Each structure stands twice: as C-alpha cells, then as structure tokens.
Amino acid sequence: MNFEIVSVIGFLIFLVLIIYKDRKNIEIKSLLFIKRSQSGKKFIYDFSKKHEKILRLIGTIAVIVGFIASIYAIWLLSESTINLFLKLFYKKEVAIKPFKLILPTVSGVRLPGFILGVPFWYWIIGVFVVMFAHEPMHAFLARVEKVRIKSFGVLLLLILPGAFVEPDDNQLKKLSRMKKLRIYAAGSFGNFIIGSLFILLFLSYNFSLNQIMKPEGVVFTKTVDKSPAQEVGLNGVIIEVNSKSIKSISDFENVMKNVKPNDVITIKTTSGAFDIKTSTNPDVPELPFIGIEYPRTYLVYSGILNGKGPVSINAMNIIFWFLDLFGWLILLNLGIGVFNLLPAKPLDGGLMFEEVIGIFYKGENKEKIVQIVSVTILILILINLFGENIINLFKFG
C-alpha cells in the first residue's frame, strides 16, 4: 500500500472523527455537512476598516479584471465546444481544451477522461489555498461596503471540502450596482493574485535551482512490464533520441511529439544505444508508448556546488515535489478563478451578469435572461464534460 493510499484513508478517518466530535454544531443536508463559525470576524472587520480605501480600489480593479476574465471564459468554453463538434462529426484535427472536473487521485488509479486527477496531497493543499484566497476577499469587500457578515463556514460534500462567507442578504440587496459588483468579483480576483504570486515563486525557485544544478539528460524509475522499453532492456540516463540531444524532460517531450505509434526510434543512454518500436499509448491511442515510469530531468550539481556529482533521488523528489506543487497551485487558482466568472448563477460571474443585465431589463425579463444564459452555460459545460463519451457510446455501443 503506497503513501498516497494511506494518506487518503487517514484523511477520511480524520474527517469522520472531526464530524463526530463536533456533530452538535454541524448541519447535515443529505450528503452535505455544513459548519458555521464566527471565528475570524473581528480580524475581517478590523482589517477592512483599516484598509478601506485600498480594498475599494482593489475591488474596482477586480470588477474590470472579472469582466475580462468572464469574456475569456466564455470564449474558451465556446471554442472548446466548437472544436469538440468538429472533431466528433467532421473528423477535424483540432486542439481541444476541455473543461474537466477536478478531483483527487492516487497513483495507479485511472480516472475517466472528463476528470482532471490531481495527486492527493496537491489537491488537499490546493483546495485550501483556493478557498482561503477566495472567500476572505468576498468578506473584506462586503465589510468595506458595510455589509454585516453573519458567519463564515466550511462544508463537505462526501470528501470534497468547500468554504463560504455568509453576508447579510438584506443589506447586500440595498447596495448600489457597483458596490455589489466589487463584492462578487473579489473572490476570483483573490485567486488571480495568489496564482500570480505562485507564478513568481515558481520562476524564482526555478532560477535558484538553475544556479546550483544543471540538466544532463532524463532518468526514469523503471520500465513498465511487457512494454517496448522493457523488451529491449532500456536502462541508464537518456541523453539522445534519434540523434537529438536530450538535456531535460522538456527536450524529451518535444522530440516525442514527432514520434507515432509503431515508429522505431533510437534511444541513446549512458549505458548504450537501444532501438525501440513504440506501441500505442493505453490512455491516448494517438500517442506513442515506450513504457518508462516517472521520467524526470537528470540533474548534476553546478555553480558553487560543482563537482558534487548527480543530485540524489531523494533531493530530486523534494525539488520536483515543490515544483509540481507550485504548478498545481497556479493551475487551480487561475483555472477555478476563470471558471467561477462564467455568466451562470450561482457562480460569481452569474451574479455579476445579473447586475449588468439589470441595467437594461427589470423584473421577470431580467430573471428569464439570466436563467436562459445560466442554463445555456451549464449545457455547454456538460457537453464538454460528457459529450465525447456519450457520442462514442451510441456510435460503438
């Protein structure tokens, strides 16, 4: 049993114990567990009062960025939908940027194509970073506009955690349109800020690594049973593929983009040269498959550490664990931030859209337009998630 599986079991046991211990203060609705709290209200109130001007400015910027991101999200969704239909019905070779469900996974578990599996610990850390970047921003801007915060809360849908801020709805409804827009846009803007900070951290971390180590090829943990790599006994550090120098995993990936299933390639390693006939990738049939597990850049110390030899496996694991963590935190914050700005209620983008439509339409007409757009967006999301699977089921089932 690997560490990730043990982590999942431990996390589930921890959740059960927490829920049982605090069961009197937890509201249960079907499979949804809700815990409200007053903790942190004083800090939110004091911070918002002290930094009212700068927070209001941030809120205004958030509205501008929010509408731009909303248009971008609509464009992404529309492009993905059009390309999906072109691929399925007209056999066009087009790039698809599908919308996917983001769920935790553990190594060795294969998830359906409509799910983006995030390694368990990256997912846990990412979810909490996303939540604590998003919800407090709503609270700060609500307090700037003198809206009372009734409570903060966390919720749990099976093992999927979430968080929310509960403002006074009556006070919120009485605000001007711009004030409400600031509050709605603030959450995703918080995710954009955190995502940008992690981009800077990623670049700084990578720059620092480049000063003390350099890439000298690609190393892998082992070969897959009965794979092309295992059949030829591939071993050593990969330094060339088809006479092209390989210094890093990105070099290796770029060369492999020009390789197709059943092609014969020559891989040169520190142990010799190996001719390998690729097979079909079991996950993506149009891609080639060699059969090496966990390929990574092979690093040796340089700079002030020159002469210390190769970076150990343990050191590499730690280095790449943090690089991967930063990458996932960037993806989750920016991705969820953009998705949340789609003009569909109850997403923040839907609430912003409702305010804009309110400029031109009132009453039932406004509600109908918001409902039609929200349902349309939902249908497009479902098409992107499940459309290809459903069409293939009817085509070949």
Secondary structure as UniProt FT lines:
FT   HELIX           3..21
FT   HELIX           23..25
FT   STRAND          26..29
FT   TURN            30..31
FT   STRAND          32..37
FT   TURN            39..40
FT   HELIX           41..50
FT   HELIX           52..90
FT   STRAND          101..105
FT   TURN            107..108
FT   TURN            113..114
FT   STRAND          115..119
FT   HELIX           120..144
FT   TURN            145..146
FT   STRAND          149..157
FT   TURN            158..159
FT   STRAND          160..167
FT   HELIX           169..173
FT   HELIX           177..212
FT   STRAND          213..219
FT   STRAND          222..223
FT   TURN            225..226
FT   HELIX           228..231
FT   TURN            232..233
FT   STRAND          238..241
FT   TURN            242..243
FT   STRAND          244..245
FT   HELIX           249..256
FT   TURN            257..258
FT   TURN            261..262
FT   STRAND          264..269
FT   TURN            270..271
FT   STRAND          272..277
FT   STRAND          279..280
FT   TURN            285..286
FT   STRAND          288..289
FT   STRAND          292..293
FT   STRAND          296..301
FT   HELIX           303..305
FT   TURN            306..307
FT   HELIX           313..339
FT   TURN            340..341
FT   TURN            345..346
FT   HELIX           348..357
FT   TURN            358..360
FT   HELIX           363..396
//
